Amino acid sequence: MPAFLHLLICLALLLAACGQSDAPAPSEPRTIKAQTLRLALTEARECRSLPGQVQSRNSVTLASKTSGTVTEILAREGDTLTAGQTILRIDDAELRQREQSVRATAGQAGLESKALAARKAQAKATYDRMQKLLQQAAVSRDDVDRARAEYEALASQEKALAAQSSAAGFQGAEIRALMRYSAVSSPLNGVLTRRHVDLGAFVQAGTPLAEVDDLGSGFDLVAQADESLLGRVERGMTVVVLIPSLSAAPILTTLSAVIGQVDPASRAFRVKAALEGAPSPGMFGKVCVPVGSAKKLLAPEAALRPRGELTTALIVDEDSMLRLRIVKIGGVYQKAVLDGQTFILQAGTDRLDAAPEGAETLVEVLAGLSVGDEVVLDAPAVAREGDRLARE
């Protein structure tokens, strides 16, 4: 071997040896502590959520029976009312004027009736006398006929005047009845849940004025159901109710009514779920109607980590090392176990923040995770692929 070539080989070996001695030793993987969960299929009754609001079973809408200006407000929304308590007043000045006019007309008719009665009595006496004179041949038949015609004309006028007076009386009674409606009162013991008009507003007859709910009649959660559910829901069927402002916990109840008439505009019909306790009318809620049994791979929201437009999760392999997975998610559900039955309630789609606050959130996994995967829950923000999970 030439000396030059031998020297080059020795130099290369020396540099390689030096490079190996200066290279840093591979670092140990970082160890983190976190809770984990092994995924399994969830078998439950899947429910379709229908938005609605709480309504009392007996609710009255008060409408104006007269036209006029609102001159006084005596109750505010939310006030407790007793039967007969006045809510507002409508100006009845026009009705009072009409009533005075009718009263004057009736009085004038009364005076005319008295005068006419006197004339009629005189005409009757003249007619009777003419008949006697006719028998004595003291007057002609024409004189008798003229006396009879005058008497009958006065009698007809008396009847017409009596009818006019009677009509004025009925008209006056009707106006006085309408005047009583100028004070709008509650027909029952309840709560003024809504007032449609304010002080100074001009209302026409038939205008809605206020709504009063009878709180003693009980409550229903009234929801709009898509027409595709028609025939699949019926009165008495078991449903799950959610009223977030009352409690995050779902309630098991039954449908108290199914109004099967479909609104042509919304293509929906109404269902009512019975409620216990004392909720407030107008509260938002959901009626969750079971539509069938389902098997879904559901992961807790705590196992998913949004990264921009992607959703990721960390799983633990057989060597306790963390592995990153990109996950495709579907609907968001709330799981409820009530009376030994498991329900999954729709809370939204493609959004991790769509479920009610305070409730366990489960997200459907469509791809990226499998049954049996051990996922990390509430992983530290610094956790990454290649870290090691500390086993206790």
Secondary structure, DSSP 4 states (H G I P E B T S, - for coil): --HHHHHHHHHHHHHHHHHHHHSPPPPPPPEE--EEEE--EEEEEEEEEEEEEEEEEEEEEEE-SS-EEEEEE---TT-EE-TT-EEEEE--HHHHHHHHHHHHHHHHHHHHHHHHHHHHHHHHHHHHHHHHHHHTTSS-HHHHHHHHHHHHHHHHHHHHHHHHHHHHHHHHHHHHHHHHTTEEE-SSSEEEEEE---TT-EE-TT-EEEEEEEEEEEEEEEEEEEGGGTTT--TT-EEEEEETTTEEEEEEEEEEEEEEEEETTTTEEEEEEEE-S-PPTT-EEEEEEEEEEEEEEEEEGGG-EEETTEEEEEEE-TTSBEEEEEEEEEEEEEEEEETTEEEEEEEEES-TT-SPTTS-EEEEEEES--TT-EEEES--TT--TT-EEPP-
